Amino acid sequence: PSDYHLFRSMTHGLAGQHLANFEEVQNWLDEWFRSKDASFYRRGIHVLPERWQKCVASEGRYF
């Protein structure tokens, strides 16, 4: 849950991609991280307490 913001966005960027080797993966990741501005990361950090509360409230159940 704490990495949902990051990986959800990354999933959209990877749609339709085929990365044939580690170097291509590394290059894609480097570019993807560079393409995000500070507000993207700020937003993800801002919602963490709410997500943590949701995890605690679910008592370990999947939601």
DSSP file (Angstrom, degrees, kcal/mol; ACC not computed):
  #  RESIDUE AA STRUCTURE BP1 BP2  ACC     N-H-->O    O-->H-N    N-H-->O    O-->H-N    TCO  KAPPA ALPHA  PHI   PSI    X-CA   Y-CA   Z-CA
    1    1 A P    >         0   0    0      0, 0.0     3,-1.1     0, 0.0     4,-0.3   0.000 360.0 360.0 360.0 -32.7    0.0    0.0    0.0
    2    2 A S  T 3   +     0   0    0      1,-0.2     4,-0.2     2,-0.1     3,-0.2   0.746 360.0  42.4 -72.3 -19.7    2.8    2.5    0.7
    3    3 A D  T 3> S+     0   0    0      1,-0.1     4,-2.7     2,-0.1     5,-0.3   0.251  81.6 106.7-106.7  12.2    4.1    2.2   -2.8
    4    4 A Y  H <> S+     0   0    0     -3,-1.1     4,-2.7     1,-0.2     5,-0.3   0.912  77.5  52.3 -57.6 -47.1    0.8    2.2   -4.6
    5    5 A H  H  > S+     0   0    0     -4,-0.3     4,-1.5     1,-0.2    -1,-0.2   0.919 114.2  43.1 -56.8 -46.6    1.2    5.8   -5.9
    6    6 A L  H  > S+     0   0    0     -4,-0.2     4,-2.0     1,-0.2    -2,-0.2   0.955 118.6  40.6 -66.3 -52.8    4.5    5.0   -7.4
    7    7 A F  H  X S+     0   0    0     -4,-2.7     4,-2.4     2,-0.2    -2,-0.2   0.801 109.8  58.1 -74.8 -28.2    3.8    1.6   -9.0
    8    8 A R  H  X S+     0   0    0     -4,-2.7     4,-1.5    -5,-0.3    -1,-0.2   0.950 111.3  42.9 -63.3 -46.7    0.3    2.5  -10.3
    9    9 A S  H  X S+     0   0    0     -4,-1.5     4,-1.6    -5,-0.3    -2,-0.2   0.896 113.1  52.7 -64.3 -40.2    1.8    5.4  -12.3
   10   10 A M  H  X S+     0   0    0     -4,-2.0     4,-1.7     1,-0.2    -1,-0.2   0.881 103.8  57.4 -64.0 -38.3    4.7    3.2  -13.4
   11   11 A T  H  X S+     0   0    0     -4,-2.4     4,-0.9     1,-0.2    -1,-0.2   0.897 104.9  51.3 -59.4 -41.9    2.3    0.5  -14.6
   12   12 A H  H >< S+     0   0    0     -4,-1.5     3,-0.6     1,-0.2    -1,-0.2   0.901 109.9  49.7 -63.6 -39.8    0.6    3.0  -16.9
   13   13 A G  H 3< S+     0   0    0     -4,-1.6    -1,-0.2     1,-0.2    -2,-0.2   0.793 109.7  51.5 -68.5 -28.0    4.0    4.0  -18.4
   14   14 A L  H >< S+     0   0    0     -4,-1.7     3,-2.7    -5,-0.1    -1,-0.2   0.606  77.7 125.2 -85.0 -11.9    5.0    0.3  -19.0
   15   15 A A  T << S+     0   0    0     -4,-0.9     3,-0.1    -3,-0.6    -3,-0.0  -0.249  86.0   3.4 -53.5 124.9    1.8   -0.6  -20.8
   16   16 A G  T 3  S+     0   0    0      1,-0.3    -1,-0.3     0, 0.0     2,-0.2   0.417 100.4 131.8  80.6  -1.5    2.7   -2.0  -24.2
   17   17 A Q    <   -     0   0    0     -3,-2.7     2,-0.4     2,-0.0    -1,-0.3  -0.527  40.2-163.1 -82.1 148.9    6.5   -1.9  -23.5
   18   18 A H        -     0   0    0     -2,-0.2     2,-0.7    -3,-0.1    -3,-0.0  -0.935   4.5-170.2-130.9 111.0    8.8   -4.8  -24.1
   19   19 A L        -     0   0    0     -2,-0.4     6,-0.0     1,-0.1    -2,-0.0  -0.898   2.9-167.1-105.4 115.3   12.1   -4.5  -22.3
   20   20 A A        +     0   0    0     -2,-0.7     2,-0.3     1,-0.0    -1,-0.1   0.683  61.5   8.2 -81.8 -20.4   14.4   -7.2  -23.6
   21   21 A N  S  > S-     0   0    0      1,-0.1     4,-2.0     0, 0.0     3,-0.2  -0.935  81.4 -90.2-154.3 174.6   17.2   -7.0  -21.0
   22   22 A F  H  > S+     0   0    0     -2,-0.3     4,-3.1     1,-0.2     5,-0.2   0.875 120.1  56.5 -59.5 -40.1   18.4   -5.5  -17.8
   23   23 A E  H  > S+     0   0    0      1,-0.2     4,-2.7     2,-0.2    -1,-0.2   0.907 107.4  48.2 -61.1 -42.4   20.0   -2.5  -19.5
   24   24 A E  H  > S+     0   0    0     -3,-0.2     4,-2.5     2,-0.2    -1,-0.2   0.897 112.5  49.4 -64.3 -40.0   16.7   -1.6  -21.2
   25   25 A V  H  X S+     0   0    0     -4,-2.0     4,-2.7     2,-0.2    -2,-0.2   0.948 112.2  47.7 -62.6 -48.2   14.9   -1.9  -17.8
   26   26 A Q  H  X S+     0   0    0     -4,-3.1     4,-2.7     1,-0.2    -2,-0.2   0.911 113.2  47.8 -60.2 -44.6   17.5    0.3  -16.1
   27   27 A N  H  X S+     0   0    0     -4,-2.7     4,-2.3     2,-0.2    -1,-0.2   0.908 112.0  49.8 -63.5 -42.4   17.3    2.9  -18.8
   28   28 A W  H  X S+     0   0    0     -4,-2.5     4,-2.7    -5,-0.2    -2,-0.2   0.935 113.0  46.7 -62.6 -45.7   13.5    2.9  -18.8
   29   29 A L  H  X S+     0   0    0     -4,-2.7     4,-2.8     2,-0.2     5,-0.3   0.921 110.8  51.9 -63.0 -44.9   13.4    3.3  -15.0
   30   30 A D  H  X S+     0   0    0     -4,-2.7     4,-2.1     1,-0.2    -1,-0.2   0.932 114.0  43.6 -56.7 -46.8   16.1    6.1  -15.0
   31   31 A E  H  X S+     0   0    0     -4,-2.3     4,-1.8     2,-0.2    -1,-0.2   0.905 112.5  52.4 -66.8 -41.5   14.1    8.0  -17.6
   32   32 A W  H  X S+     0   0    0     -4,-2.7     4,-0.6     1,-0.2    -2,-0.2   0.939 111.3  45.9 -61.2 -48.1   10.8    7.4  -15.8
   33   33 A F  H >< S+     0   0    0     -4,-2.8     3,-0.9     1,-0.2    -1,-0.2   0.896 112.9  50.9 -62.9 -39.8   12.0    8.7  -12.4
   34   34 A R  H 3< S+     0   0    0     -4,-2.1    -1,-0.2    -5,-0.3    -2,-0.2   0.813 103.2  60.6 -65.5 -29.9   13.6   11.7  -14.1
   35   35 A S  H 3< S+     0   0    0     -4,-1.8     2,-0.4    -3,-0.2    -1,-0.2   0.646  87.6  87.9 -75.7 -13.5   10.4   12.5  -15.9
   36   36 A K  S << S-     0   0    0     -3,-0.9     2,-0.1    -4,-0.6    -4,-0.0  -0.709  70.6-142.6 -89.8 133.3    8.5   13.0  -12.6
   37   37 A D    >>  -     0   0    0     -2,-0.4     3,-1.1     1,-0.1     4,-1.1  -0.373  32.0 -95.2 -87.7 173.5    8.5   16.4  -11.0
   38   38 A A  H 3> S+     0   0    0      1,-0.3     4,-2.6     2,-0.2     5,-0.2   0.818 120.7  62.3 -59.0 -33.5    8.6   17.1   -7.3
   39   39 A S  H 3> S+     0   0    0      1,-0.2     4,-2.5     2,-0.2    -1,-0.3   0.834  97.5  58.3 -65.5 -30.7    4.8   17.4   -7.0
   40   40 A F  H <> S+     0   0    0     -3,-1.1     4,-1.7     2,-0.2    -1,-0.2   0.948 112.1  39.5 -60.9 -48.4    4.4   13.8   -8.1
   41   41 A Y  H  X S+     0   0    0     -4,-1.1     4,-2.2     2,-0.2    -2,-0.2   0.885 113.9  54.6 -69.7 -39.0    6.5   12.5   -5.2
   42   42 A R  H  X S+     0   0    0     -4,-2.6     4,-2.5     1,-0.2    -2,-0.2   0.914 107.7  50.4 -59.7 -44.1    5.0   15.1   -2.8
   43   43 A R  H  X S+     0   0    0     -4,-2.5     4,-1.5     1,-0.2    -1,-0.2   0.915 109.7  50.5 -61.0 -44.7    1.5   13.8   -3.6
   44   44 A G  H  < S+     0   0    0     -4,-1.7     4,-0.3     1,-0.2    -1,-0.2   0.890 113.2  45.1 -62.2 -40.1    2.5   10.2   -3.0
   45   45 A I  H >< S+     0   0    0     -4,-2.2     3,-1.2     1,-0.2    -1,-0.2   0.879 107.1  60.3 -70.3 -38.0    4.0   11.0    0.4
   46   46 A H  H 3< S+     0   0    0     -4,-2.5     4,-0.3     1,-0.3    -1,-0.2   0.836 105.3  47.4 -59.8 -35.4    1.0   13.2    1.3
   47   47 A V  T 3X S+     0   0    0     -4,-1.5     4,-2.0     1,-0.2    -1,-0.3   0.498  85.6  94.5 -87.5  -3.0   -1.4   10.3    1.0
   48   48 A L  H <> S+     0   0    0     -3,-1.2     4,-2.9    -4,-0.3     5,-0.2   0.916  80.2  52.8 -58.0 -47.6    0.7    7.8    3.0
   49   49 A P  H  > S+     0   0    0      0, 0.0     4,-2.4     0, 0.0    -1,-0.2   0.904 110.1  49.4 -57.2 -39.9   -0.9    8.4    6.4
   50   50 A E  H  > S+     0   0    0     -4,-0.3     4,-1.9     2,-0.2    -2,-0.2   0.912 112.6  47.3 -63.8 -42.5   -4.3    7.7    4.9
   51   51 A R  H  X S+     0   0    0     -4,-2.0     4,-2.0     2,-0.2    -1,-0.2   0.892 110.6  51.9 -66.7 -39.5   -3.1    4.5    3.3
   52   52 A W  H  X S+     0   0    0     -4,-2.9     4,-2.4     1,-0.2    -2,-0.2   0.920 108.5  51.2 -62.7 -42.7   -1.4    3.4    6.5
   53   53 A Q  H  X S+     0   0    0     -4,-2.4     4,-2.9    -5,-0.2    -1,-0.2   0.902 107.8  53.0 -60.4 -40.7   -4.7    3.9    8.4
   54   54 A K  H  X S+     0   0    0     -4,-1.9     4,-1.6     2,-0.2    -1,-0.2   0.900 108.8  49.7 -61.5 -41.2   -6.5    1.8    5.8
   55   55 A C  H  <>S+     0   0    0     -4,-2.0     5,-1.0     2,-0.2     4,-0.5   0.926 113.1  46.0 -63.4 -45.2   -4.0   -1.0    6.4
   56   56 A V  H ><5S+     0   0    0     -4,-2.4     3,-1.3     1,-0.2    -2,-0.2   0.928 112.1  51.0 -63.9 -45.1   -4.4   -0.9   10.1
   57   57 A A  H 3<5S+     0   0    0     -4,-2.9    -1,-0.2     1,-0.3    -2,-0.2   0.800 104.8  57.1 -64.0 -29.3   -8.2   -0.7    9.9
   58   58 A S  T ><5S-     0   0    0     -4,-1.6     3,-1.9    -5,-0.2    -1,-0.3   0.595  98.5-139.8 -79.5  -9.1   -8.3   -3.7    7.6
   59   59 A E  T < 5S-     0   0    0     -3,-1.3    -3,-0.1    -4,-0.5    -2,-0.1   0.866  71.4 -47.2  51.7  41.3   -6.5   -5.8   10.2
   60   60 A G  T 3 <S+     0   0    0     -5,-1.0    -1,-0.3     1,-0.3     2,-0.1   0.375 105.4 133.0  87.1  -5.2   -4.4   -7.5    7.5
   61   61 A R    <   -     0   0    0     -3,-1.9    -1,-0.3    -6,-0.2     2,-0.2  -0.486  63.8-104.7 -77.6 151.0   -7.2   -8.3    5.2
   62   62 A Y              0   0    0     -2,-0.1    -1,-0.1     1,-0.1    -7,-0.0  -0.512 360.0 360.0 -71.5 139.6   -6.8   -7.5    1.5
   63   63 A F              0   0    0     -2,-0.2    -1,-0.1    -3,-0.0    -2,-0.0   0.335 360.0 360.0-134.6 360.0   -8.8   -4.5    0.3
